[in-house]
């Protein structure tokens, strides 16, 4: 027993229980998702009993995603909303990250806090605040798709700021300064040197913002004006109370697949873009 407790208390040994915690966490979070995806291929309407494999809830049935105009409209609405949010939030987030990285002086700390404001504020509070702002102040915008795009872009802008700033800290300022020493203008150094170095982080930001925007429910529902701008999360929430069909599982599976595909591409591009840096870090000899 003494040998066992000595083995258990050894601080220099490999981790013994962290892998079990990691596996348990992944099972707890992914098992319900896997069950929902599985029953999107069920051959009957049942959501609790498996009756065979079928793709009828994707295409071919009158209630399938492709043949039901309401489900198809919600899918395209979510994809359009997520795409426009990416096109607005990511460039603004990258510019904001560069500004915060270069800004030294009074007010920089306050702006950094404001950038993190959306992370420390409950999303329901932000959704209600945006709703009141649209109906009482920005009455020209009004509730609907435009308000959803503006609200989500504001909320999601913090993600690319954090990712790009982390990348800026890792690459340093040496490359940009070397380019300007060789005659490049600040804009030229930014365009030809810094932005290519930031491209893995920018694409990772695209994947994160897209995945977060396509399944956002709180802000999208608060700024929705009706059935014309319903997204997939809003439709799933509305149908959950009246006996949903497996076609809703199929609809959620399609949005999940789009997010996972983009995230997988982002991870591959990020690892490929930083492969040289990681290899240099592994082969570097520390100075004693």
Kinemage of the C-alpha trace (Angstrom):
@kinemage 1
@onewidth
@group {chain A} dominant
@subgroup {mainchain}
@vectorlist {calphas} color= white
{ca unk a 1} P 0.000 0.000 0.000
{ca unk a 2} L 2.866 2.366 0.749
{ca unk a 3} L 4.218 1.780 -2.738
{ca unk a 4} L 0.770 2.474 -4.227
{ca unk a 5} L 0.344 5.756 -2.346
{ca unk a 6} L 3.897 6.769 -3.249
{ca unk a 7} L 3.057 6.132 -6.907
{ca unk a 8} L -0.163 8.103 -6.496
{ca unk a 9} L 1.513 11.123 -4.896
{ca unk a 10} L 4.452 11.308 -7.287
{ca unk a 11} L 4.231 14.837 -8.804
{ca unk a 12} L 6.709 14.034 -11.589
{ca unk a 13} L 4.830 11.092 -13.068
{ca unk a 14} L 2.559 11.288 -16.113
{ca unk a 15} L -1.025 12.413 -15.599
{ca unk a 16} L -3.156 9.461 -14.470
{ca unk a 17} L -6.653 10.851 -14.201
{ca unk a 18} L -6.781 13.829 -16.569
{ca unk a 19} L -7.390 11.580 -19.559
{ca unk a 20} L -10.389 10.007 -17.789
{ca unk a 21} L -11.813 13.471 -17.028
{ca unk a 22} L -11.297 14.511 -20.665
{ca unk a 23} L -13.024 11.381 -21.999
{ca unk a 24} L -15.905 11.807 -19.550
{ca unk a 25} L -16.372 15.430 -20.563
{ca unk a 26} L -16.360 14.574 -24.269
{ca unk a 27} L -18.875 11.765 -23.715
{ca unk a 28} L -21.141 14.018 -21.641
{ca unk a 29} L -21.188 16.759 -24.263
{ca unk a 30} L -21.092 14.753 -27.510
{ca unk a 31} L -23.315 11.772 -26.686
{ca unk a 32} L -26.603 13.762 -26.845
{ca unk a 33} L -25.457 15.343 -30.102
{ca unk a 34} L -24.601 11.923 -31.510
{ca unk a 35} L -28.046 10.576 -30.571
{ca unk a 36} L -29.763 13.538 -32.244
{ca unk a 37} L -27.700 13.005 -35.398
{ca unk a 38} L -28.455 9.264 -35.355
{ca unk a 39} L -32.227 9.750 -35.200
{ca unk a 40} L -32.111 12.173 -38.115
{ca unk a 41} L -31.547 9.007 -40.190
{ca unk a 42} L -34.417 7.051 -38.611
{ca unk a 43} L -36.855 5.549 -41.098
{ca unk a 44} L -39.935 6.465 -39.021
{ca unk a 45} L -41.159 9.490 -37.111
{ca unk a 46} L -40.030 8.025 -33.787
{ca unk a 47} L -37.419 9.974 -31.821
{ca unk a 48} L -36.873 7.331 -29.141
{ca unk a 49} L -36.888 3.995 -30.997
{ca unk a 50} L -34.653 3.059 -33.921
{ca unk a 51} L -36.481 1.486 -36.889
{ca unk a 52} L -33.817 1.444 -39.594
{ca unk a 53} L -31.609 3.733 -41.641
{ca unk a 54} L -33.141 6.214 -44.064
{ca unk a 55} L -32.438 9.634 -45.567
{ca unk a 56} L -36.123 10.512 -45.937
{ca unk a 57} L -35.839 13.402 -43.475
{ca unk a 58} L -33.159 15.044 -45.595
{ca unk a 59} L -34.738 14.609 -49.021
{ca unk a 60} L -37.622 12.647 -50.502
{ca unk a 61} L -40.307 13.084 -47.831
{ca unk a 62} L -42.874 15.855 -47.811
{ca unk a 63} L -41.591 16.888 -44.375
{ca unk a 64} L -37.894 16.611 -45.259
{ca unk a 65} L -35.480 19.512 -45.078
{ca unk a 66} L -35.244 19.821 -48.830
{ca unk a 67} L -38.983 19.458 -49.555
{ca unk a 68} L -40.417 21.504 -46.674
{ca unk a 69} L -40.164 25.185 -47.700
{ca unk a 70} L -40.209 26.356 -44.067
{ca unk a 71} L -37.258 24.183 -43.071
{ca unk a 72} L -35.343 25.048 -46.217
{ca unk a 73} L -35.928 28.762 -45.658
{ca unk a 74} L -34.687 28.495 -42.052
{ca unk a 75} L -31.532 26.681 -43.200
{ca unk a 76} L -30.693 29.269 -45.860
{ca unk a 77} L -31.545 32.069 -43.428
{ca unk a 78} L -29.044 30.686 -40.881
{ca unk a 79} L -26.346 30.263 -43.521
{ca unk a 80} L -26.917 33.770 -44.868
{ca unk a 81} L -26.920 35.298 -41.385
{ca unk a 82} L -23.722 33.496 -40.374
{ca unk a 83} L -21.956 34.415 -43.622
{ca unk a 84} L -22.801 38.113 -43.377
{ca unk a 85} L -21.801 38.144 -39.706
{ca unk a 86} L -18.407 36.712 -40.678
{ca unk a 87} L -17.945 39.278 -43.446
{ca unk a 88} L -18.594 42.133 -41.001
{ca unk a 89} L -17.264 40.911 -37.645
{ca unk a 90} L -13.958 39.382 -38.760
{ca unk a 91} L -12.515 42.421 -40.659
{ca unk a 92} L -13.626 44.760 -37.867
{ca unk a 93} L -12.229 42.391 -35.250
{ca unk a 94} L -8.866 42.133 -37.032
{ca unk a 95} L -8.668 45.933 -37.322
{ca unk a 96} L -9.632 46.313 -33.660
{ca unk a 97} L -6.967 43.781 -32.629
{ca unk a 98} L -4.293 45.672 -34.577
{ca unk a 99} L -5.421 48.942 -33.025
{ca unk a 100} L -5.304 47.538 -29.490
{ca unk a 101} L -1.892 46.000 -30.133
{ca unk a 102} L -0.480 49.315 -31.402
{ca unk a 103} L -2.311 51.612 -28.985
{ca unk a 104} L -0.230 52.794 -26.077
{ca unk a 105} L -1.511 55.526 -23.810
{ca unk a 106} L -4.581 56.765 -22.014
{ca unk a 107} L -7.757 54.911 -22.869
{ca unk a 108} L -6.142 51.697 -24.162
{ca unk a 109} L -7.029 49.741 -21.024
{ca unk a 110} L -10.634 50.928 -21.195
{ca unk a 111} L -10.964 49.859 -24.809
{ca unk a 112} L -9.490 46.467 -23.979
{ca unk a 113} L -12.137 46.034 -21.283
{ca unk a 114} L -14.896 47.083 -23.671
{ca unk a 115} L -13.655 44.465 -26.129
{ca unk a 116} L -14.157 41.793 -23.443
{ca unk a 117} L -17.527 43.217 -22.413
{ca unk a 118} L -19.511 40.735 -24.493
{ca unk a 119} L -17.772 37.819 -22.737
{ca unk a 120} L -18.543 38.948 -19.193
{ca unk a 121} L -22.118 40.093 -19.886
{ca unk a 122} L -24.909 37.489 -20.095
{ca unk a 123} L -26.064 37.065 -23.661
{ca unk a 124} L -29.707 37.493 -22.682
{ca unk a 125} L -28.861 40.945 -21.274
{ca unk a 126} L -27.145 41.904 -24.534
{ca unk a 127} L -30.103 40.563 -26.531
{ca unk a 128} L -32.631 42.571 -24.515
{ca unk a 129} L -30.447 45.694 -24.727
{ca unk a 130} L -30.202 45.345 -28.506
{ca unk a 131} L -33.954 44.806 -28.744
{ca unk a 132} L -34.654 48.002 -26.776
{ca unk a 133} L -32.050 49.901 -28.796
{ca unk a 134} L -33.603 48.874 -32.098
{ca unk a 135} L -37.220 49.613 -31.196
{ca unk a 136} L -36.586 52.855 -29.278
{ca unk a 137} L -33.396 54.450 -30.658
{ca unk a 138} L -32.466 52.962 -34.041
{ca unk a 139} L -36.035 52.898 -35.284
{ca unk a 140} L -34.858 53.187 -38.871
{ca unk a 141} L -33.321 49.720 -38.676
{ca unk a 142} L -36.276 47.974 -37.045
{ca unk a 143} L -36.529 44.357 -36.076
{ca unk a 144} L -35.641 41.787 -38.705
{ca unk a 145} L -32.719 40.457 -40.660
{ca unk a 146} L -30.738 43.714 -40.722
{ca unk a 147} L -30.972 44.035 -36.946
{ca unk a 148} L -29.901 40.399 -36.538
{ca unk a 149} L -26.816 40.931 -38.697
{ca unk a 150} L -25.852 44.132 -36.863
{ca unk a 151} L -26.426 42.651 -33.408
{ca unk a 152} L -24.556 39.413 -34.080
{ca unk a 153} L -21.666 41.247 -35.750
{ca unk a 154} L -21.254 43.433 -32.679
{ca unk a 155} L -21.464 40.461 -30.330
{ca unk a 156} L -19.118 38.195 -32.331
{ca unk a 157} L -16.426 40.813 -32.959
{ca unk a 158} L -14.645 39.937 -29.708
{ca unk a 159} L -13.716 36.443 -30.964
{ca unk a 160} L -11.400 37.549 -33.804
{ca unk a 161} L -9.938 40.236 -31.535
{ca unk a 162} L -8.784 37.644 -29.003
{ca unk a 163} L -7.532 35.138 -31.599
{ca unk a 164} L -5.660 37.736 -33.676
{ca unk a 165} L -4.123 39.420 -30.625
{ca unk a 166} L -2.805 36.078 -29.428
{ca unk a 167} L -1.232 35.553 -32.849
{ca unk a 168} L 0.262 39.067 -32.772
{ca unk a 169} L 1.893 38.327 -29.425
{ca unk a 170} L 3.365 35.074 -30.742
{ca unk a 171} L 4.932 36.513 -33.924
{ca unk a 172} L 6.156 39.772 -32.384
{ca unk a 173} L 6.980 42.963 -34.268
{ca unk a 174} L 10.334 41.926 -35.723
{ca unk a 175} L 9.062 40.918 -39.182
{ca unk a 176} L 7.092 44.111 -39.681
{ca unk a 177} L 9.978 46.272 -38.447
{ca unk a 178} L 12.422 44.415 -40.739
{ca unk a 179} L 10.149 45.077 -43.718
{ca unk a 180} L 10.042 48.794 -42.935
{ca unk a 181} L 13.822 48.846 -42.458
{ca unk a 182} L 14.109 47.461 -46.003
{ca unk a 183} L 12.003 50.300 -47.396
{ca unk a 184} L 8.421 49.149 -47.067
{ca unk a 185} L 5.821 51.667 -45.987
{ca unk a 186} L 3.731 50.892 -42.875
{ca unk a 187} L 0.765 49.989 -45.096
{ca unk a 188} L 2.990 47.847 -47.329
{ca unk a 189} L 4.471 46.034 -44.330
{ca unk a 190} L 0.974 45.422 -43.016
{ca unk a 191} L -0.306 44.137 -46.351
{ca unk a 192} L 2.695 42.071 -47.475
{ca unk a 193} L 4.142 40.843 -44.179
{ca unk a 194} L 1.790 41.078 -41.228
{ca unk a 195} L -1.489 39.985 -42.818
{ca unk a 196} L 0.028 36.820 -44.381
{ca unk a 197} L 1.454 35.943 -40.967
{ca unk a 198} L -1.970 36.550 -39.438
{ca unk a 199} L -3.832 34.485 -42.051
{ca unk a 200} L -4.066 31.295 -39.894
{ca unk a 201} L -5.566 33.300 -37.025
{ca unk a 202} L -7.915 35.137 -39.389
{ca unk a 203} L -9.227 31.911 -40.870
{ca unk a 204} L -9.595 30.444 -37.384
{ca unk a 205} L -11.639 33.533 -36.470
{ca unk a 206} L -13.826 32.959 -39.533
{ca unk a 207} L -14.557 29.405 -38.384
{ca unk a 208} L -15.292 30.431 -34.798
{ca unk a 209} L -17.581 33.305 -35.756
{ca unk a 210} L -19.433 31.210 -38.339
{ca unk a 211} L -19.976 28.326 -35.908
{ca unk a 212} L -21.140 30.665 -33.149
{ca unk a 213} L -23.428 32.706 -35.409
{ca unk a 214} L -25.125 29.827 -37.199
{ca unk a 215} L -26.481 28.350 -33.969
{ca unk a 216} L -27.055 31.569 -32.031
{ca unk a 217} L -30.520 31.673 -30.511
{ca unk a 218} L -30.775 34.477 -27.944
{ca unk a 219} L -29.811 37.501 -30.052
{ca unk a 220} L -31.396 36.131 -33.235
{ca unk a 221} L -34.725 35.528 -31.481
{ca unk a 222} L -34.716 38.878 -29.686
{ca unk a 223} L -34.188 40.746 -32.961
{ca unk a 224} L -36.495 38.591 -35.072
{ca unk a 225} L -39.571 40.219 -36.559
{ca unk a 226} L -41.494 37.044 -37.356
{ca unk a 227} L -41.502 33.883 -39.410
{ca unk a 228} L -39.757 35.564 -42.335
{ca unk a 229} L -36.389 35.702 -40.565
{ca unk a 230} L -36.533 32.529 -38.484
{ca unk a 231} L -33.218 30.714 -38.174
{ca unk a 232} L -32.638 27.047 -37.420
{ca unk a 233} L -32.264 27.497 -33.623
{ca unk a 234} L -35.462 29.566 -33.453
{ca unk a 235} L -37.379 26.966 -35.448
{ca unk a 236} L -36.080 24.086 -33.315
{ca unk a 237} L -37.049 25.907 -30.127
{ca unk a 238} L -40.515 26.712 -31.478
{ca unk a 239} L -41.156 23.154 -32.676
{ca unk a 240} L -39.827 21.440 -29.536
{ca unk a 241} L -43.153 21.998 -27.750
{ca unk a 242} L -45.390 20.461 -30.391
{ca unk a 243} L -43.890 17.055 -31.132
{ca unk a 244} L -40.932 17.655 -33.471
{ca unk a 245} L -40.215 15.409 -36.415
{ca unk a 246} L -36.812 13.869 -37.187
{ca unk a 247} L -36.528 16.444 -39.976
{ca unk a 248} L -35.581 18.959 -37.271
{ca unk a 249} L -32.762 16.618 -36.267
{ca unk a 250} L -31.716 16.551 -39.905
{ca unk a 251} L -31.828 20.345 -40.049
{ca unk a 252} L -29.637 20.617 -36.947
{ca unk a 253} L -27.282 17.981 -38.345
{ca unk a 254} L -26.756 20.024 -41.517
{ca unk a 255} L -25.843 23.161 -39.555
{ca unk a 256} L -23.579 21.115 -37.302
{ca unk a 257} L -21.864 19.564 -40.332
{ca unk a 258} L -21.273 22.994 -41.886
{ca unk a 259} L -19.724 24.275 -38.653
{ca unk a 260} L -17.561 21.185 -38.135
{ca unk a 261} L -16.333 21.279 -41.728
{ca unk a 262} L -15.274 24.908 -41.428
{ca unk a 263} L -13.654 24.357 -38.029
{ca unk a 264} L -11.757 21.340 -39.358
{ca unk a 265} L -10.475 23.416 -42.279
{ca unk a 266} L -9.466 26.178 -39.861
{ca unk a 267} L -7.497 23.765 -37.670
{ca unk a 268} L -5.745 22.307 -40.733
{ca unk a 269} L -4.865 25.740 -42.118
{ca unk a 270} L -3.687 26.997 -38.724
{ca unk a 271} L -1.464 23.967 -38.159
{ca unk a 272} L -0.108 24.191 -41.699
{ca unk a 273} L 0.533 27.924 -41.364
{ca unk a 274} L 2.348 27.581 -38.042
{ca unk a 275} L 4.182 24.356 -38.840
{ca unk a 276} L 7.513 26.101 -39.364
{ca unk a 277} L 7.223 27.976 -36.086
{ca unk a 278} L 6.402 24.845 -34.119
{ca unk a 279} L 9.266 22.981 -35.749
{ca unk a 280} L 11.670 25.794 -34.900
{ca unk a 281} L 10.424 25.815 -31.303
{ca unk a 282} L 11.035 22.057 -30.993
{ca unk a 283} L 14.546 22.217 -32.414
{ca unk a 284} L 15.615 25.374 -30.571
{ca unk a 285} L 18.486 24.836 -28.115
{ca unk a 286} L 18.014 26.805 -24.907
{ca unk a 287} L 20.887 29.014 -23.844
{ca unk a 288} L 22.323 28.109 -20.442
